[in-house]
Amino acid sequence: MAFPPPQTTLLIGGSNGTSTLCAILGDKSNPANANHVLRVATRSGHKYLDDNQAAPRVWRCTEKKHISDVVAADFLPTRLITHVGAPDSVFVYGGDQQDNNDDDAAAASLNPLERAISGVHAPDNGGSADIIILACPVSAHFALLRRIAKAMYILDRKGLLGRSPARPPIYIGSLYAAGGFDWMSRIAFLKERPVDFDGAWKRSLGLFGLKAFPYLTKSLKAGEVTLHGRFPQLQVAVSPSNAGSRSRVKMLLDRVLQNNETGKKLEFLGLSSNEMLGGDGTCEEELQVMKEKDYTTASSAVAAANAYGGAKSAMIIAAQTHKQIKNAKEGGVSASAAAAATAPPIIMAANSGHSSTKNLLPPKPALDTLLTQSLADRADPLSSLAFLTCTLNSTNQILHPCILVALFRDEANPERNEQDGTISWNPTKELTPLPRFYADGAAKIEAGKLITAIAGGEMYFVIDALERLLSPRGYDPIAALHGGEPVGRKIMNVLGNSPHDLGSRSGLTNLALKTEFAKLYGSESVKEATAGSASDEEDTIGNRAGLINREKLLAWCMSTGLSRNSRLNAVLSPCIVDESSRQEDGTIQIKPNTQTRFFTDDTQHGLCIVLGLAELLGFDLERDMPQALYVVRRLQKWMKKEFVLPKEKVTAGSKIVSDAKDVSETSAPQAFGVKTVQELKRFLQLDVFSETHELNAEGVLKNSGLMARL
């Protein structure tokens, strides 16, 4: 039996996702986990080390296997599977990290996180990490990326990441890339960049992020976790955008997410995605060869991917496949026949019995085989639009704030309720110790109305306008995945409620285009450019009642579906109980716990981004984004923060997002100093790992012989 190739995976964070993967990937009785070293780096040593704090803790995961992950319910056929496993090693990092400025004795000064990444002095034989995965709340992304950046710069300087250019990149990513994950990476690596960094990593790095968290999982006790279900779609953004990165990430994540065992397929986002996801199909062409005959089996695919460092092999495979399919399209031969006609050179070399690396490349490789790149990859080389798809199509960042506002409402005591969200609750009467977040909260009529108005209206205005301004004409990688959920997306499309529909009916997309055109070329140019075309009447531009078709029905469906979801109905609300308020009949006063991720993740790193982008596009937030603005204003009052200007502070000329006192604590573009569309475009062109290719090129030019003559 052929074993899978060696892989070292590092999980950072102490979330339920980490616990789940410890049990599944740490199960050494599963042949799929052979040659897979699993590490955990966390601050929660008590959780991931055994009771003696000496060895990795063994985790037991009880997984509910539903008949379908698309429509999962406990009343449908469901079976239980148990996974038992443990990570190979656990690294506990603290709050204060040592300086690590000593260059000699390479490993002597490494802290726990640096050892976890490099594998130096690690209690396993995994070597340096192949993939680093953040399994944590969105609000922890920036802090952890800064830690990772600092560690990577130190390891790079000490030569402990591997200097060989033939080694594949180390990929850093998140199981849930909402909240501007690539934006955070840019800032984190820029902030931690040392003055002596030469602008290029000795070993390449890559960034990735999943659009949706792959598991619905919960752990209430150390060592035990329940996996209630898996997300039906696995979609990922990858930077840089090229065949090598996609092939490498697919190989690594397929193993982490158990895709070969579950039958799930990893789909890539962005301009190179398949046509159904708004791209040009480049990814499908690259993967076509992997589906054909002998060299599509797991063993031969592994051989191809590992024969020459992974990345270069993948580039050859992709280029050859593209060429074969192109010939098939132009010459009338079927794509499958063309792909099957000749295995790519790297495949033939891998199967030829030669062990020397120098013999793996074809004798005279064509330049286009090694170096060609699709137009889609060139248009968005850092996959910024793919990551933006993750940010603008995340569901939790809309659902949770809307449910919080609806659940924690007390009409009988509005003054106190307005200040901190306090409500009355009787556990005896309601039969639950605290309100159930979805079963009780989403059941509120207001919750459905708010979710529909924001997720099916206000966010769509932003998505459509932003996509027109950022994506090449004819591509829609963001709008193609609107709504987050496949079933809901189809319903919205059938009802004529897609982002393009809403952007057109509201007139806001055209307004954003005109505003940007005027900034670039002047107001008079707008009149000349639009002369003779149908112009929007002033009173028909903007958000208004009746824009969303069947809005009341959609609100009812949203509320009913969430409140009756059997996988969610046991989730309790994040509350603080005032024990001194307990009455004889058992009634207590409770208020929302604003320190939980329902607040820290979904307010600052969800709705605030949408409002910031709307302001950047030139929208009138009070007119066009009233519900999102209302929700953030209500929640920020409970949090004692000011992420957007309160209504009483808004004056003529003020910017609701830009002028807010605590906007820097959010992921709104204004927190990054980005306040215009052009600034956003320039920001998205920055390298996600702070490499300075242009400056390095300028340095070469300045030192050239020609410059010396001038």
N, C-alpha and C positions, 0 to 999 in steps of 0.2 A: 504493500500500500504506500503510495507516494504521500509524504507529509507536506503540509504547506510551508512556504518559505519563512525564514526568521522575520519577526516583526516585534518592535518594542513600542508599546503604547503607554503614554504618560497621561493620567487623568489628574487634573488640578481642580480642587474644590471638594466640598463635603456634602454635595447635594444628594437627593434621592437617586438621581441618574448615576452618580458614582457608585452608590451602593448596589444598584441593579447590575451594572457592568462588572462589578467585583464578583458577584455571584455567577454571572453567565460566562464571562471570559476567563474567570479564575478556575472554572471547572476543568480540571486536568483529565477527567475521565472522558471528555468529549474530544475526539480526534481532531476536530476543527480548531481546537485551541493549542495543538502541538506547535512548538517553536514560537509561541506567542508569549512574550514577557510583558506582564502588566504591572505598572507602577502607579502609586497614588501619592500625590503631594498635597498636603492639607494642613490646616491649623487645628483640625479636630483629631488630635492623636488618640483621645479616649474612645473615639468612634471607630477608627480604622485599625487600631492596635488592640490586641487581646487584653483581657482584664489585668494581666501582668505588665502591660505596656512593653512587651518584648517582641512579639511576633505579629504578623498581619492577622487581623480578625477574619474568621470564616463567616461568610454571609450565605443565608438561605433565602432564595427568591421564589415565591409562589406566583407563577404566571397563569393568568386566565387566558386560555386560548379560545377565542370566539370563532364562530363559523365565518365571520367576515369582520375585518377591521374597519370597513366603511360604514356598515350598519351593525354596531355591536350592542347587544343588550343581554342581560343575565337570563331573560326568559327564553332566549334562543339557545341552541345547543352550545354548551361551553364545557371545556375540560381543563383540568389543572395539570400543570407541569412544574416540577421542582428543579431548580438549579442550585447547586451548592459549590461554592468556590471562594477563593481568597486571592488578593493581589500577591505578586511575588515579592514586592517590597513596598514599604510605606516610609515616606519622608515627611517629617513634621517641621514646617517652617514657622518662625516666630514673627513678632512685630518688628523688631530691630534687626536689620541685616548688617553683617560686618562689611567693612569697606572692600576687602579683597583686592588690595592694590599690589600685593606681593607677587611678582611674576615668576619667581623661581619655585621649585618644588610644586609643579603644576597643581596637584590636588590638595596641597596642604591647607590652603586658605579657602577652599570651596564651602559654601554654606549648603544646607539641605536641598534647596531648590536647584542649585547649580549642579549638585551631584545627581539629582533625579534626572536632569536634562542630559548631562554629559555621560552618565553611567560610570564616572570615575569614582572608585571606592563604593560602588553600589553593591548590595548583598545579592545581586543576581548577575547573570552573564549576558545581559541584553545590550551592552554597549550604549551608544548615544541613542536618544529617543528618535524614532522615525516620525511619530505623530504626537503632538501635544494637544490635548483636548480640554477645553474649559467646560466643566459640568457644574454650572453655578448660576445664580440669578443674574439677570442683565445688569443690575446695579453694581455687581461686583466685577464686571468686565474690565473697566478701566484700571482699577487698582491691581488686578491680577496681570493685566497686560503690561503695566509698568514694572511689576516684579519680574515678569518673563523677559521684558526688554533689557532690564538692567543685568539679569543673569546672562542673556545671550551676548551682550556686548563684552562682558568679562570673559566668557568662554571663547568668544571669537578672538579676542586679543591674545589669549593664552594658547590658542590653537587646539582647543579641546572639543571643537565641533566637527573636526575633520577637514583637512585642507584639500583633499583630492577633488578636482572638478568633476570626476566621473561619478562621485557619490550623489545620490538623489537629494533633492532639497529636504529640509525638515519642515513639516507642515504644522502650523499653529492654527487652531480654530475653535469654534464653539458648537455645542449641540443645539444652540438656539441663538441665531445671529441677528436678533432684533435690536433696536436701539442704536443703529449706526455702528455696527461692530467694526467695519473697516475704518470708519472715522476715528474711533477710539484707538485703533492700532496706529494710525498716522500720528496722533498726538502723543501716545505713550512712547513710541520709539523715538520721536523727535525730542520729547522731554528728557529722556534718559540717555540720549546720544552723547558720548564723551567727546571732548574737543579733539582727541587724537584719532577718532574714527576716520578712516580714509575714504569713506563714502561707498564702499562695496564690501559685502559680506564674503568671507573666505569660503564659506559653504552657503549655498543659496537657501533662501527661506521662501515659504509659500503660506498663503492665508486661505482659510476656508470657513464656511459657516452654513449650518442647516437652517432652512427656512422655518421649520416647525420642530419642536422638541419631539424626539421619536418615541417617547414612552409616557404613559400615564401611570405613574408609580408613586408609592408612598411607603415610608418607613417610620414606624412609631417606636421602634426599639432597636438598639444597636445589634447588628447581626441578623436582623429579619427585615425583609422588604416584600411588598406585594406589587406585582406588575399587573395592573388592571387591563391594560391593552396597549397596542402599538399604533402609532399614527399611520394611516393607510399610505401616505405618499412620503418619499424621502427625496427631497430636492435640496441641492447644495450650490452655493456660490464658491468659486475658486479663483484665486489670484496668485500668479499671473494667468491671464487667459490664453492658454495654449494647449496643444495636444498632450504634451508631456505632463503638465500639471494635472490635467483631468484624468489621464490614465493612472497616474501614481495615486491620486486621491481616491479614485475608484477602488483600486486594489486595497488600500489601507482601510477605507471606511466600510467596504463590503465585509471585511473581516470583523471590524469592531461592531457593526450593526447586524451581523449574522445573516447577511442577505442571501448567501448560498443556501442556508438552511431554511429560511422563511419564504424564499421565492420572491422577495421584494427587489425592486430595481432602483438604483440610484440615478436620479435625473439631474442634469446640470442646468443652471439658470443663466440668464443673460442673453446677449446677442447671438451667441453660438448655440443656444439651446435648440431643441426641435421646434418645428413650426407651431405646434399646439401650445408651446410655452412662449411664443412670441419671438423666436429667433429664426436663424436661417438654415438650421439643420446640420451645421458643421459637426456637432457632437455625434449625431447619428451616423454620419459618414465615417467618422473615426472609429466608431465601435462596430461598424458593419463587419469588418474582417474578423473580429473576435467571435462572431457568431457562426463562422463558416467551418464546417467539417472538422478535420483533425486538430487544427490549431485553435479551436475554440474551447477545448476541454480545459478543465481547471489546471491540470499539470502543465500543458503546453503554454497556456496563457501566463502561468507563473514563470515558466522558463523564459518566455519572451520578455516579460517585464523585468526580470532580474538578471538576464544575461549580460546586460551592459548598463548597469546602473539605473535601470528603470526609466528615467526621463528620456534619454536619447533613444532607447528602444521604442518607447511610445511614440516619439516624434516620427521615427521611420515608419512605424505601423500606420500612423494616421496619414502621413503624406502618401504612402503607397496606396492606401485604401481610397483616399480622395481621388487619386489619379485613375485608379481602376474604375471607380463609379462614374467619374467624369467621362471616361472613354465609353462606358456602357451607355450613358445617356446620349452621347453624340453619335455612337456607332450602331446603336440598335441592339447591342448585346445586353442581356439581363444583368442587373447589378450583382446578383448572387453568382451567376456564371463567371462574370469578370473577376469577382473577388476570389472565387475558388480556383480560377485558372492557374494562378501562380501565388504561392505563399510569399509574403514579404521577405526580403533578404534576411532580416534579423531572425525571422522564424526558421528559415532554412539553416542558418548558421547555428542557431540554438539546438537544432535537432541533428546536426551533422556529426556530433561526437567530438568536435574540437573543444578544448578546454581553455585555450589561450584567448584572452580578450581581444588581441589585435586581429584575430581571424574572424571575429563575429561580424564585422562590417563587410558589406559587399566590396569586392576589389576596387570598383570605380563608382562609388555612390554618386548619384546625380545631386547637384546642389539643391534642386527643388525638393528632393526627398528629405534632406536634412533641415532645410531652412525655410521652406514656404510656410506661410501663415494666412489664414483666411481673412477676408475683409472684415468680418465681424470681430475677430480677435484684435485686428489692428485698430478698429474704431473704438474699442474699449479694452485696452491691454491690461488694465488692472481689475476688470470685472466690477467696476463701480456700480453699474446699473443692476448687476446681479445681486449685489449686497443691498442696494436700494429696494429691490424687490422683496428681500427678507424684511427690511425695516417697515415698508409701507403696506405689507400684506400680513402682518402678525395679528392674530385674533385676540390674544389675551389682553393686549394693551388697549383694546376697546371694550371688551366684555367686562373686565374686572372693575374699571372705574365707574362704568354705567350702573352695574349691579350695586356697587357700594353706595352710590348716591340714592338709588331707589330703596335699598334695604334700610339704611340708617336715616330714616325720615320719621319725624314725630310731629304730626299736625297739631296734637294737643299741647305741645310745649315747644313752639317753633323758635323762640329766642335762644334757649339753651341748645337746642338741636342744631341751630345754625352755627354756633360757636365750635362745638366739638363732636357733633353727630350722636349725642346721647339719645338712647331710646329705652323704653321699658320692655322687659321680657319676663315671661312666666314659664320656667322650665317644666313645671308640673302640668300646666294647661297645654303647652305646645309640644310636650313629649320629647323635647331635645334640650340638652343643657344650654346650648347657644343656638342662634339661628343658623340654619343650613344655608351656605352661601348661594348655591344654585337652586336647590329645591324651594327655599323660601325667598331668597333675594331675586332670582331671575323670574319668579312667578309674579312679581310686582308688575303691574301694567306699565309703569314708568320705565322700567328696565328695558322692556322690548321696544318701547318708543324711542328711547335714547340710543340704543344700539343701532336700530334701523336708520335713524336720522344721521348718525355719525358715520357708521360703517358703510351704509348704502347711499350716502349722499355727500356729506362734507368731505370725507376722505377721498371720494371719487373725483371731486372737483380738483383736488390737489394732484392726484395721480395722473389724470388726463393732461392737465396743463404742464406738469413737470416733465412728463414723458415726451410731449411734443417739443419741448425746449432742449431736452438732453439726448434723446434717442435719435439715431439716424432715421430718415424718412422711411416709412414702411415697416418699422420694427416696433413691437410693443411688449417687451419682456416684463414690464411692471404690470400693466393693465391686464395682460393675459392671465395673471394669477390673482386677480382681484378677489377680495373676500376671504381668502385663506382656505376655505373648504370647497372641495370639488362639487358637492351636491348643491350647496347654496349658490355657487358661481353659475351653474347651469340655469338655475331658477331665475336669477337676476338677469341673465342674458336673454332668456325667453321672454321675460316681462319688459324688455327694453330698458333695463336699468344698469347697463354696463358703464364703466367710467367714461367711455367715449360718448355714450348717450347722455349721461348727466352733465358732462362738460359742455356738450353742444347745447342742450336745452337751457342750461343756466346762463350761457353766454360767457362764462368765466374763463374758459380756455382761450377764446378769441380775445378777451380782455387782457389776459396775461401775455399773449403774443403781441398785441398792440403796444402794451406797456413796455415790453422789452425792445421792440422795434424802435419806439420813440427814444428810449435811452441810448440806443446805439446810433441812430441816424437822425433823430430830431422829430418833433411832432408834425412838421409839414410833410416830412417823408412818409409818414403814416397815411396822411390824406391822399398823397399821390399813389401810394401802393394799393390803397383800397378803393380808388376811384372807380366807379362803375359797378362795384360789388354791393350786394345787399348789406346794409349796415345795421348793427344792433341798435334798437331804440334804448335810450338810457334807462327807462323804467322796466325793461325786460331783462336787464343784466343783474345777475346775483341770485343768491339762494332765496327761495320763496316757496310758499305752500303749493303742493300739487306736483312738484317736480318728480318725485319718486312714484312710479306707477304701483298701485296696490299697496300703498305704504301701511295702511292699517292691518291688512292681512299679513304682510311680512312681519310686522311688529308682534302680532299674535303668535305666528309660527315660531319666531325667535324666542319669545318668552316661554311658550309651551314646550318647545324642544329642549331648551336648556334645563328647565325646572323638572322635566320628567326623564332626564338622562340617567339611567341606572348606574352608570359608572361614576357619576358626579354627585349623586344625591346625598352621599354621606359626608361630603366636605363641609366642615363647620366654618363659620365666618371668623375672621381675625378680630377678636374682641378683648377688651379690658373690662373686667367686672368690678363694679363698686360694691363690695361686700357690705359696707355700712348702710347701703340703701335697701337691704333686704326687708321685705314686709311680711306680715303674718301669712298671707296667702302664697308666699314664695316669689312674688314679683321682685325683680332686681333691675337696677339701672346699668346698662352696658354702653360702651362707646367703641368705635373702631380703633384697632391698634395700628397707628400710622407708621410703625417701624417695620411692618411686614412687607413682603415683596408686592402684595396687592397695591400698595402705595408707592414704595420706593422704585419698583420696576416700571409700573404701568402708567404712572403719572408723568414723572420726569422724562422717562425714556420711551414714551409712547405718544400720548396725545400732545405733549409739548413739542415734539418733533413736527407733528402735523400742523400745529398752529404756527410754528416758526417758518415752515416751508410756505404756508399760505401767506404769511406776511411778506416773505421774500418775493413771492409771485405778484404782489401788489393787490391782494384781496383785501376787502374791508371785513375785518374779522367779526365785528359786531353784526354785520349784515349777512355775511357768507358762512361763518363758522359759529353760529350762536350756541348750538348745543355743546360742542366740544369746549367752547369757552366757558359755558355755564358749569360743566362738570369739573374742569380744572380749577375754576375759581372756588367752587364749593369745597373740593378736596384740599386745596392748598390752605384754606382757612383752618381746617382741622389739623393740618400739618404745621401750622404756624410759619408758612413760607409764602414767598411771592414769586412764582414762576411766570405769571403773566400779571399785568397791571389790573388791580381791582377796578370795577366799574367807576367808583368814585374818584379814582386817580386819573382817569383818561381825560385828556384835554385835546384841544385842536393841535394837530401836528405831532402828538405823542405816538410812540410805537409800543403796542401792547406787549409784545414779546421782548424786543430789543431793550426797552427801558425798564423791564422788571428787575427788581433788586437781586433775586436769586436765580436768574436765568443761567448763570454759569454752573449751577448744579444740575442742569438738564442736559439732554443730548440735542436740543434744538440747534440748528445751524448757527444761530446768533451766539451761542456759547463758544463756538469755534472761531468767532470773528467773521463769520460769513453772513452777509446781509443783502447780497444781490445775486442774481442768477449768474452773472459773469464771475463773481467771487466763488460761487459754488462750483462752477466748471473748473476754475483754476485749482481749487482745493482738491477736487477729485482726481486731478492729474498728479498730485503728490504721491510719491512712492509709499506704500503701506508700511514699509520697514525702514524708512528714512534713508534709503540709498540716494545718492546725489549724482545720478548719471550725467546730467547736463553740466554740472560744475566740473566733474571729472573730465568730460570732453573738452570743456573750455580750458582746463589746465593743460591738456595735451596740445591744444591749439596754441596757447600762449608760449609753450616751450618749443614750438615747431621752428624749423629753420626759416620758413617764410616770415614768421613774426619777428624773428631775430634780425631780418634784413630791413624791416620797416622802421 
